[in-house]
Amino acid sequence: MIKSFLISALLLIPLLGLSQVNDTLAEPLISIEKKSLLKNLNITFDMRTEFQAYTFRGWDRYYNGIQFENGFTALGFSAKLHDRVNFSFRNRFNKGSDIQTLDQLGSNIELAYLNIKASPKLDFIIGKTYAFYGGYEYEFKALEVLEYNDIQSNALAFVTGAGITYQPSVDHKFGFQILNSRTMLYDDIYGDVVAENIQEPDWPVAIVGNWRGSFFDGKIQTIYSLSYSNQVEKKGTYFFTLGNKYQNRNLTLMYDFNYSYEEVDTKGIVTDIMAGTSVAEDALYVENWLRAEYRFNSKFKGLLSLMTSSAYGDATSDRKHLRTSYGMVPTIYYSPFEKIDIRFFFAYIGRFYTYSNYAKQEFDTAYHNRNEVRLGIIAPLLLL
């Protein structure tokens, strides 16, 4: 009986499998006639995985740590939908997916926008996109940056809105955007720590303008920007960046200057130092960032990033200096493959934080530092 059952089962299994295969292939998602559309579709998978060993010393903190970490993992799609219409989408998996109360998308959705080419020189962009802030530190995808300076570490880069770009010549391009200044309602971000004189505006809006320039056959380049964002009613942030780049065959130098005056502290550093019961007001951040890259040969490249950031409180009165942070990130890249961009890297990250006498006396702050060594892999992969 058992033998007959097994024989019958073995005879039926191929028929069942054939039925399932036939059902699956009967209606392919992409027909033969439409396979040519794939040439207009790009699928990317970006990942950075690293082994970290770090220490934190100073103030009231003393700890060590060793771990593996997925620093950046994202899947992106871009497609040419029409001769004049392009679409871009990116989902970063190591970000929160909670729906934001203002733009109604999860914060893990970094990009979801249409680019419409009105003419060879004029483009319209609408959807969730990156703000047209200046500087080359901001220009890098987070995949490529192991440590951001203080402003970029705490800035909101991806928001919903609309913008235009106009390129009157090969060497110059101008951009202008009107965006939401945040992805959440103010009360949802800060809760009960809102100051009494702070109210939600009808529209928390950001206005951003930038200019990209190129000189001497691309050896000198610039990305400058100026923006104003209305965080709350009658209070906002004035932010400008001057990004400069020099490039020759093997050497690239980049320097950014950032200035952000915030009538309501959006970066949170001044608020944390003051440790008050409400969000700090009249905060000022001034930064310098320098990155040098040198390609030794086709397989090895060296990088060095240097940064400083100064934070001030009560900026409208006497600009009380609170803190200056310093950072250095020397890195070595090794690229073993010619036809695929996979880089192994070894890096040291050093961050050092000093406080003014005023901050020490008023807020009981103290010097501290963080030292970290990373060994990992960076892989911006083009799947299709």
N, C-alpha and C positions, 0 to 999 in steps of 0.2 A: 504493500500500500504506500509506504513512505517512498519507495523507489519510483513507483508510477507517478506520484505527486511531484517529485523532483524533476523527472523527465518532462512532465507537462509544463512545469514552471520554466525550465530552461528553453523550451520551445516557444513559450509565450513572451518571454522577456525581450527578445529582439524585435518582435512585432510591436510591443508597447513602446519600445524606444524609437522605432521607426515612425510610429504615429506621432510621438512628441516632437521628433526632429522635423517631420513634415509640417506640423502645425507651426513650429517656430519660424521656419523659412518661407512659409506661404506668403506672408506680408512683411517684407523687410522694412525697417524703419527708413532706410535710405535706398531708394530704388536705383537701378543701374543708370537710368537717365539722369538722376540727380547727383551721382557721385562726383561729377565735375565741380559741384559746389564746395567740396572739401578743400579745394585749392585756395579758397578764400577764408578758411577757418584756421585759426591758430589755437592750440591748447598747450598751456605751460604748467609745469609743476616745479615750484621752487622750494628748496629745503636747505636748512642749515642745522646740522646736528653736531654737538660738541661735548667734549669732556672737560669739566671745569674743576679747578682747585682754587679756593679763595680764602682770604682772611679779612676780618674787619677789626680795626684797632682804634681805641680812643673813645672819648666821652664816657658813657656808661655801658658801652657795648664791647664785647670781646667774644668773637666766635670764629670758627673755621668751618669749611664745608667742602665736600667733594661729591660730584654728581655728574650724570649725563643729563643733557637738556636738549629739547627741540626748540632752538631759538627762533626759527622761522619755518613755517610750513604753509604753503598756499597753492591753490589751484586757480588758474586763470583761463579765460576764454576771450578771444577777440575775433571779430568776423567782419568781413566786408559784405554788407547786406545789399548794397546798391553802389553804383559808380560814385555816389556822393554821400553815402551813409555808412558809417562804421560803428560797431558796438564793442564795448569792453566791459568785462566782468571779472572780479577777483574775490575769492573767498579765502581769508586767512584763518586757518583752523585753530591756531593757538591764541584766539581772542574770544571774548565773551559773545554769546549768540542771543542775549536778551534783546527783545525789541526795544529800540530807543523811543522815548515818549514824544520826541519832536519830529524826527524824519521817518519813523515807522519802519526802520530796518535794523537788523542786528549789527552790532559794532564789528562783527567778523566780516561783514560785507563791506570791503574797502572801496571797490569800484563797481558801478553799475550805471553806465552813461552812454549816450549816443553822441557821436561827432558827425555833424552835418556840414558838408563843404558847400558853402553858398557860391564861392568863386575860387579860382586858383589861389587867391591871397587871403580869403576870409573864411573862417570856420566858426560854427556855432556848437557849443557843448552844453548838454543838459542832462541832469541826473545826479547821482552820487559820484563825486569825483574828487580829485586832489586840488586844494587851494593853490593858486598861482604865487606862492611865496617864493622869495628869491633865495640865493645861496646854493652852494654845491653840496653842503652837508644834507640839506633837505632834498636835493635832487636825487641822491642815492636811495634806492629801495632799502627798507630795513634789513633785507637779506644781506646787504653788503656792509652794514655798519654794526660793528660789535659794541660800540658805546657812543651814544649821542651826547652832545653838550646839553646843559640844563634846559634851555628853551625848547629844543626839539624833542627832548625826552618827555616833556609835559604838554606839548602843543597838540591840538586837534587838527590833523592833516586832512581827513576825509569827511566831507560834508556835502549836503545836497544843495543844488542851485543851478545857475546857468551862467555861461560866459561866452566870450568871443576871443578869437585870436586873429590878428591882422599882420601879415608879413609883406611889407612894401618892397623889400629887397631880400636877396639871399642872406645878407649879413645882419638883418635886423628884424625882430619879431616883437609885437606888442600884445599883451593880454589884459583882459578886463573881466571881472566876475562880480556877480551879486549872489551871495550864498547865505544859508543859515549860519549863524555864528557858533552854533553847537548842535548836537544831536538829541539832547534831552532838555526838558523844561528845567528852569533854574532850581526850583524846589526839589526836584528829583535828584539833582546833583549834590546840593548842599544841605538839604533838609532844614534842621533847626538852627544851623549856624549862619543864617542869613542876617545881615545887619538890619536894624529897624528902618533905615532910610532906603533900602533896596527893594525895588518892585520889578516884576516881570514886564518887559515891554510888549507892545502889540506884536512886534516882529523882531526877534533877536537876529540881526542881519550883519553880515560882513561884506565890505566892499574892498576888492583887491585889484591892484594894477601892477603889471610887471613889464620889464623890458629885457630882452635877450639880444646881446650884441656880439659880433664877431669881427676881429681885426687882424690884419697881417696874415691873410690866408688861414685863419682859424687858430693861430698861435696864441692870441689873446682873446679871451671870451669873458662875457659878463652875464650875470643874472641878478638884476636889481628889482626890488619890489617895495611897494608902500601899501599899507592896508589900515582900515579902521573897522573894528567890530563892536557893535552895540550889545554888550553882554546883558546889561539890565537897563532900566529906564534912566536916560540921561547920564549914563556912565558906560565907558567903553575902553577899548585897547587900541593904542596907536603903535604900529609895528612896522619897522622898515629893516631891510636887509640889503647889504652890498656884497654880492658874490663875484669873485674874480678868479680867473683861471689862466694859467700859462701852460702850454703843451708843445713839446717837440717830439722827436722820434721815440725816445725812451723815458723821458722825464715829464711828469705832470705835477704842477704845483697849484693848489687851490687855497684861497683865503676868503673867509666870510667875516663880516662885521654885522652883528645883530643888536638892535635897540628896541626894547618893548616897554612902553609906559602903560601901566594898567590901572585905571581908576578903580577897578575891582580885580583883585589878584586871580588870574586864571591859571597860573602855573602852579600855585599852591606852596611854593618854597617859602616865600615871606610869611604866609599864613602859618606854616608849620613852625617856623622859627619863633614867631611871636606867641604861638600857642594860646591864642585868645579864644573867646567864645563865638566869634563871628569871622567871616572872611575878611582878610586884610584889604585895605584900600590904599590907593596911591602907591602902588609897588612899581619898581623900576628894575629891569634886567638889562645888562650890557655885556655882550659876549664877543670873543674872538675865537676863531677856529681855523686851523691850518692843517692841510693834508698834503703829503708828498708821496708820490708813487714813482718807483724806478724799476724798469724791466731789465733784469740782468741778461736773460736770454728767453727763448721761447717757453721754457718750463718754470722759471723762477721769477718772482716779482716781490719787491720789498715795499712796504707801506709804513708811514709814520704819521699819526694824527696827534696834534697838540691842541689843547683847548683851555680857555679860561672863561669864567662866568661870575659876574658880580651882581649881587642882589641888594637892593636898597628899599627901606621902608620910609613912609612919610615923604615921598619924593617931591611933593609940591612945596614943602616947607624948607627943611635943611638937608634933605636927601641923606638920611642917616644910613651909613653903610652897615650892612649886617653880615654879609658872608661873601667870600670869594672861593670858588672851587677851581681846581686845576686837574687836568687830565692828560695822560699820554698813552698811546696805543701803538706800539711797534708790532708789525705783523709780517710774516713771511708766507707767501702763497707758493704752492707747488702744483702745477698743472700737468699731469702725466700724459693726457690724451690730446691729440691734435684736432679731432673732428667733433669733440663733445666738451662742453665747458664744465668740467668737474675739478674743483680746486680743494686740495688739502691745505690747511693753514695751522700755523702755530703763532699765538699772540700772547702778549702781556698787556693787562689793563691796570693802570694805576690811577686812582682818584684820590685827591687830597683836598680837605675842606678846612679853611681857616675862618675865624670869626673876629669881628671888630671888638674893641674894648666895650663899646656901647652894648653890643649883643651879649657879650659875656656877663656884663653887670646886670642888664635888664631882664635877660631871658635865660640865664644860666647855661649858655652854650659852651662848647669846648672843641678843640681841634680833634679831628678823626680822619682815618684813611681807610681805603679799600684796595687790596692787591689781589690780582686774579691772573691765572694762567689758563689758557684754553688751547685745546688741540681738537680740531674738527674738520668738517667737510662742508663746502658750499657747492650747491648744484642747481643752477638755473636751467632746467631741462625743458627743451621744446619737444613736446610729445607728438604734435601734428603740425 
